[in-house]
Amino acid sequence: MQSHLTTQERAIHQQARDFVGRYLPLEVVLEADREARFPLHIWKLMASHGWPARFIAPPWGEGAPLGMLVAALEGLAYGDITLTSALQRTACFGGHLLEQWAAPAVQERLLPAIASGEALISFALTEHGAGSDAAALDCQARPAGGGYVLNGTKIYTGGAQVAHTILVAARIEGTSGKAGITLFAVPAGAPGLGVEPMDTLGHRGVGVSIVRLTDVPVDAGTVIGPPGAGWDVIMSSVGRERLQVAAICVGAAERVFDLAVEHARCRVQFGRPLADFQAVQHHLADMWMLLESAREMLHETVARAELEGDDPPRSILAKLVATEAFWQIADRGLQVAGGTGYLLDSYFQFALREARLYRIGGGTSEVLRTVVGRHLGKGINTGPW
């Protein structure tokens, strides 16, 4: 961690690493991945140690600021990237949306449950015809009896199998484009709502699902924000989410780096440790360079956001740098580990599969580069702060 982090940020990062060291040994993480099973017992431990509550605003939680949130996610992801993503999706992204936009009755129902760890939140946005072009979604919300009836199919929905509430983006019937998109807090057990697990390369511990909505009735109180303003509601937290994703990737990448260095020091070939060979040294040097660059970009962007608010091009850049660095570090780490890294009981193969997701989820690297390029074309300040 850098010296420019505050004392509180360093402290919460250390608390996260201490939790990881005590409760998240590698065998627990890899077992959940192999069995495609959410480690509910670890989630309950996280809740009992107050992790969800730290990121929920008073009076329901502690309301840790962005810098502390990011430092904590980075520390927890050193242990388990998928479990940390469930925390991020629930308390950091979902909780923030509910705090900012939900009606008081919804806040009183959900935020205490999130803070206690009772409720896990999932976010259903992507559809077969609406991925990177999320505004093209077709899930319909038909007004009925003072509420709405939802119909549609969502795909690639993280954590839906274990969710207490699914935030569903749907379009009010008769609207098009961004106009009319509305966000609903749908109970996971609602009539007509079905969840089907998808068999994915990674993210297996928390799960990825198809969510089918067939005449799902919801009352008007489940609407998050003004009806028809769902796009603005979602976009209001996207900058924070990108920084949170970057933190998760930095934390997991650091675990890969540490394990690769340890392996290179201990593995002996041709009568000397791998770390004595220049080719391996270059891999390790590149991994460290990528890791420190991503971490520096992340924490500088977070510090700036806390002072002046979100800077979209730089939060996008922080996410891009961290996710691309994680992918390259995971790939090089497996190369250093060789055959050992290719085994399914190795963290290296686990990290490589998880890293691949983050260059897609939360905005693909290609789309994010396009957005940054547009900002550059408009003459944004690219100099030092």
SVG drawing of the C-alpha trace seen along z (x, -y; Angstrom):
<svg xmlns="http://www.w3.org/2000/svg" viewBox="-56 -20 79 50">
<polyline fill="none" stroke="black" stroke-width="0.4" points="0.0,0.0 1.2,-3.5 2.2,-6.0 -0.3,-8.5 -3.2,-6.4 -4.8,-7.7 -4.3,-6.0 -7.9,-4.7 -7.5,-3.3 -4.3,-1.5 -6.0,-0.2 -9.1,1.2 -6.9,2.8 -4.9,4.6 -8.1,5.7 -9.2,7.2 -5.9,9.0 -6.1,10.3 -9.6,11.7 -8.4,13.3 -5.4,14.9 -7.6,16.4 -10.7,17.5 -9.9,17.8 -7.2,20.3 -6.7,21.2 -8.3,24.6 -11.6,23.1 -11.6,20.7 -10.7,23.4 -13.2,25.9 -16.1,23.4 -14.9,22.8 -14.7,26.5 -18.1,27.3 -19.7,24.1 -21.0,23.4 -21.4,20.1 -19.4,20.3 -22.3,19.2 -20.4,20.0 -17.7,17.6 -20.2,14.9 -21.8,15.2 -18.4,14.8 -17.8,11.7 -21.1,10.4 -20.4,11.2 -17.1,9.2 -19.1,6.3 -17.9,6.1 -21.3,5.4 -22.2,2.9 -19.1,0.9 -20.3,-0.2 -23.9,-1.0 -24.8,-4.5 -26.0,-5.4 -28.3,-4.7 -28.1,-1.2 -24.3,-0.9 -21.0,-2.8 -20.9,-4.5 -17.2,-4.1 -16.1,-6.6 -14.9,-5.5 -11.2,-5.4 -11.8,-3.0 -14.2,-0.9 -11.7,-0.5 -8.9,0.4 -11.1,3.0 -12.1,4.6 -8.5,4.7 -7.5,6.5 -10.5,9.0 -9.9,9.8 -6.4,11.0 -8.3,13.9 -11.3,14.6 -12.2,12.5 -15.7,14.1 -16.8,13.7 -15.5,10.1 -17.5,9.4 -20.6,10.6 -19.9,8.0 -19.2,5.3 -22.4,6.1 -24.5,6.2 -23.2,3.5 -21.1,1.2 -23.1,1.0 -26.6,2.2 -26.5,0.5 -25.3,-2.8 -28.1,-2.8 -30.7,-2.1 -29.3,-4.8 -29.4,-7.4 -32.6,-6.5 -34.9,-4.1 -38.1,-5.1 -37.8,-5.2 -39.9,-2.0 -37.6,-0.1 -34.6,-1.4 -36.0,-0.4 -36.7,3.1 -33.4,3.8 -30.6,1.7 -30.6,3.3 -30.8,6.7 -27.8,5.9 -25.8,4.4 -26.4,7.6 -25.5,9.9 -29.0,11.4 -29.6,10.0 -27.4,10.5 -28.2,8.3 -28.0,9.2 -28.2,6.8 -30.0,8.0 -29.3,5.7 -27.8,7.7 -30.1,9.4 -29.5,11.4 -29.9,8.2 -28.5,5.8 -25.0,6.3 -22.5,3.4 -25.5,1.6 -27.4,1.9 -29.9,-0.9 -31.3,1.5 -32.8,3.7 -36.3,5.1 -37.5,6.4 -41.0,4.9 -42.7,3.3 -46.4,3.0 -48.4,0.7 -51.1,2.6 -53.2,1.9 -51.0,-0.8 -47.9,1.3 -46.2,3.1 -46.0,6.5 -42.5,7.5 -41.8,9.8 -38.4,10.6 -35.2,12.5 -31.9,11.4 -28.6,13.2 -25.1,13.2 -26.7,12.1 -24.1,12.5 -25.2,13.9 -28.8,14.4 -28.9,17.9 -28.2,16.7 -29.8,13.3 -32.4,12.0 -33.3,9.2 -32.6,8.7 -32.4,5.2 -34.0,5.6 -33.7,3.0 -36.9,3.0 -38.5,0.7 -41.9,-0.9 -44.2,0.4 -44.3,-1.9 -40.9,-3.6 -37.6,-3.2 -33.9,-4.0 -32.8,-5.2 -36.1,-6.9 -38.5,-4.7 -35.8,-2.4 -36.8,-1.8 -35.0,0.1 -37.1,2.4 -36.1,4.1 -37.7,7.6 -37.7,10.1 -36.0,13.3 -39.1,15.4 -41.5,13.3 -44.2,15.3 -43.1,15.8 -39.4,15.1 -37.1,18.0 -33.3,18.3 -31.3,20.8 -27.6,21.3 -25.2,20.9 -22.1,23.0 -19.3,20.5 -15.6,20.5 -15.2,18.5 -17.1,16.7 -18.4,20.2 -18.4,19.7 -21.0,16.9 -22.7,18.1 -23.9,16.5 -27.6,17.1 -30.4,16.5 -33.2,14.7 -36.6,15.2 -39.5,12.9 -43.0,14.1 -45.8,11.8 -43.9,10.9 -46.1,8.5 -44.3,5.7 -45.8,2.8 -44.9,-0.8 -42.8,-1.0 -40.2,1.3 -39.2,-1.3 -35.7,-2.6 -35.7,-6.3 -38.4,-8.1 -40.2,-5.8 -38.5,-6.1 -35.2,-7.4 -33.5,-4.1 -30.7,-4.8 -29.7,-7.9 -30.0,-5.8 -27.7,-3.2 -25.2,-5.7 -25.0,-7.6 -23.0,-4.7 -21.1,-3.5 -18.0,-5.5 -17.8,-4.1 -18.4,-0.6 -15.5,-0.9 -13.2,-1.8 -14.5,1.0 -13.9,3.5 -10.4,2.1 -9.7,2.6 -10.9,6.3 -8.6,6.9 -5.6,5.2 -6.1,7.3 -6.4,10.6 -3.4,9.7 -1.3,9.1 -2.0,12.7 -0.9,14.1 2.3,12.0 3.1,13.1 2.5,16.8 4.6,16.5 7.5,15.0 7.3,17.7 7.2,20.4 10.2,18.9 12.2,18.8 11.4,22.4 11.3,24.3 14.7,25.7 15.6,26.6 19.0,27.3 20.4,27.0 19.2,23.5 15.9,21.7 13.7,20.5 14.2,17.0 17.9,17.1 16.9,17.4 16.6,14.2 13.5,15.2 11.7,15.8 13.1,12.6 11.6,10.7 8.2,12.2 8.3,11.2 9.6,7.7 6.8,7.2 4.2,8.5 5.4,6.1 5.4,3.2 1.8,3.9 0.6,4.4 2.1,1.2 0.9,-0.8 -2.6,0.4 -2.6,-0.2 -1.2,-3.7 -3.7,-4.6 -6.5,-3.3 -5.6,-5.1 -4.8,-8.4 -8.2,-8.3 -10.0,-7.4 -8.3,-10.2 -9.3,-12.7 -12.9,-11.4 -13.2,-12.0 -12.1,-15.6 -13.9,-16.6 -16.3,-13.8 -16.2,-11.3 -14.0,-12.0 -15.4,-9.5 -12.4,-9.2 -10.1,-8.5 -12.4,-6.1 -12.7,-4.2 -8.9,-4.3 -8.4,-2.9 -10.8,0.0 -9.0,0.6 -5.5,0.5 -6.4,2.8 -8.4,5.4 -5.8,5.6 -3.0,5.8 -4.8,8.6 -5.1,10.6 -1.4,10.2 -0.3,10.9 -2.5,14.0 -1.1,15.3 2.5,14.6 2.0,16.1 0.7,19.4 3.7,19.4 6.1,19.0 4.3,21.8 4.4,24.1 2.5,27.4 1.7,26.7 -0.2,23.6 -2.3,25.6 -3.7,28.0 -7.2,27.3 -6.0,27.2 -3.8,24.2 -4.7,20.6 -3.0,19.6 -5.6,21.2 -8.4,19.9 -7.0,16.4 -6.6,16.6 -10.2,17.7 -11.5,14.9 -9.3,12.3 -10.8,13.0 -14.2,12.0 -13.2,8.5 -12.1,7.5 -15.8,8.1 -18.0,7.4 -18.6,3.8 -17.9,2.5 -15.7,4.4 -12.2,3.1 -13.1,2.2 -16.1,0.1 -14.3,-1.6 -11.4,-2.5 -13.9,-4.0 -15.4,-6.1 -12.0,-7.3 -11.1,-8.1 -14.2,-10.2 -13.2,-12.2 -9.7,-12.7 -11.2,-13.9 -13.1,-16.5 -9.8,-17.8 -9.9,-16.5 -7.0,-17.3 -4.5,-14.4 -1.8,-16.1 -0.9,-15.5 -3.4,-16.6"/>
</svg>
